[in-house]
Amino acid sequence: MSLCSSVSSKSTRQVYGRARLVGPVLLPLVLVGGAAFDNGGYDATTWGWATLLPLVVVGTGLVLGAARRPGRLSVTFLGLLAAFTAWTFASVAWSSAVSQSVLEGERLLVYLAAAAAFLLLERDAVERLLWGLLATIAVVCAWSLGLRAFGGAGSYDVGSVSADATRRLAAPLGYSNGLGLLAAIGILLAAGLAVRLRKPVAVVPVLVLLPTLYFTYSRGAWLALAAGGVASLALAPPRLPRGVAIAAGAVLVAAVVLALVSVGGPAGAMRKFSGAGPTVKANQQSRLLSLSGSSRSQYWQVAWKEYASAPWLGSGAGSFQRHWLRLRPAELPVLDAHSLYLETLAEVGPVGLALLGALLSLPVAAAIFARSRPLAVPALGGYAAFLVHAAQDWDWELPAVTLAGLACGIALLLLAEGERRIALSPRLRATAVGIAAALAAAALGALAGNEALAAASSALDGDRPATASRDARWAERLVPWSPDPWRLRGEAELSLGNVGSARRSFREALAKDSADWESWADLALVTQGPERRKALKQAVELNPLARIQPGEG
């Protein structure tokens, strides 16, 4: 009996020891890499497993007693992320796009669960975490380059409306700017680890990271790389002679002034930013050096108008697309405002932006506290690149990219921990296990609903209306707040020739969401007289550039 107990105890310690050694490397490999190879984690069908898996890690650590109380900054970070998630879900109460608000909250559960899993690590695991993240990014970029080199399908940008999207490297994420940012974070990690730890082997991944960054032709990613480099140098400035430092500063200022003069000053720069940029096909170098914002000024103007229409609470998480369709000056199928901070202000108001700002600022503060630690430099470089890029793109909607940024930020929080972690009390452990279980149940429900919706949509696209109708009926039970199951069911019934049933389904969809222009357009196809004219009018008001003709149907 004693011998068996001893062997069992020894075996448990060995397993736990291996988990502590390998876990920090595997976490980014599974979470960031898994999301990257699943279309960047963009689709809602990804979020279920991406939430459940880190929750299993957290729950296991809590049950086995391996989880210890994180430092104050780490606890505050997790609390702010939980508060921002709760506020996003709360926006359902006033949202103009309820189903989208729920989806935004579901994506935040991915980040909350992953952050909790990363925060299980302790300070001595940060180096392995960063090596694991660098290895993950290198694998993703090597895969992307391999697809381009050997002509693999789907290697180009499918997440952009740009005319040259089919020439810009994007796989496996599906968005060239997101892949460019991931490569930039990897370059900053490689350079920081090589210099600060004096391990030249860390620069080997740059052989695939740099070409990947170049072939995305992403100007925002190069800007993020520069910002990350500046942040790294600011945290650990090189020891240069005073004269050299002054000369370098003078050259930098002169270069900025010369660049501004060459484009006609600030006003000229703004004009160029508002114009269309050259395509890759026309001139690769011109595109990389262009100041064009690729219609971002239009996105930002609409986002500001959205905020002005609801300045206190915002229009609800995920509502930007509705405002864009109604106010857009050009027929561009844009889903996001291409600025995390402006879109947050427009959708969840000043309270949401304040929570997000406080949340994202904590790792920067932690970097200052941990500046004497060598690993703080590469972690801050990668995190700063993420923060800058998120200001002018939709990285928040790509979990693979956001999780990489959060991993760098959480590494800074761990490095700033000074006190030794203490064990959690039994009551706190039980509470945390209960919360993890509740979140896991919510993630399972969301996964089932999103899978049913995706199956119905896929069946409809595949000309299998009977299957689509069946899957839509199942989705109605799983996501009763969403109009999508009823709209998909109506479209399937219409394909089967059941016009009366389709009409009832479209009306039910509109009863759940009267601001869904697609349901109004569908209703116009199956009605006549005043009801049809009203449906057409509503659809045109909600999406004036959709080219909905009165003669359709």
Secondary structure as UniProt FT lines:
FT   HELIX           2..36
FT   TURN            37..38
FT   HELIX           39..41
FT   HELIX           44..63
FT   TURN            64..65
FT   HELIX           72..90
FT   HELIX           91..93
FT   HELIX           98..118
FT   TURN            119..120
FT   HELIX           123..125
FT   HELIX           126..150
FT   TURN            153..154
FT   TURN            163..164
FT   HELIX           165..167
FT   TURN            171..174
FT   HELIX           176..196
FT   TURN            197..198
FT   HELIX           200..203
FT   TURN            204..205
FT   HELIX           206..216
FT   HELIX           219..235
FT   HELIX           242..262
FT   TURN            263..264
FT   HELIX           265..274
FT   TURN            280..282
FT   HELIX           284..289
FT   TURN            294..295
FT   HELIX           296..309
FT   TURN            311..313
FT   TURN            317..318
FT   HELIX           320..327
FT   HELIX           340..369
FT   TURN            370..372
FT   TURN            374..375
FT   HELIX           376..390
FT   TURN            391..392
FT   HELIX           395..397
FT   HELIX           399..415
FT   HELIX           426..461
FT   TURN            462..463
FT   HELIX           465..478
FT   TURN            480..481
FT   HELIX           484..495
FT   TURN            496..497
FT   HELIX           499..512
FT   TURN            514..515
FT   HELIX           517..525
FT   HELIX           529..542
FT   HELIX           544..546
FT   TURN            550..551
//
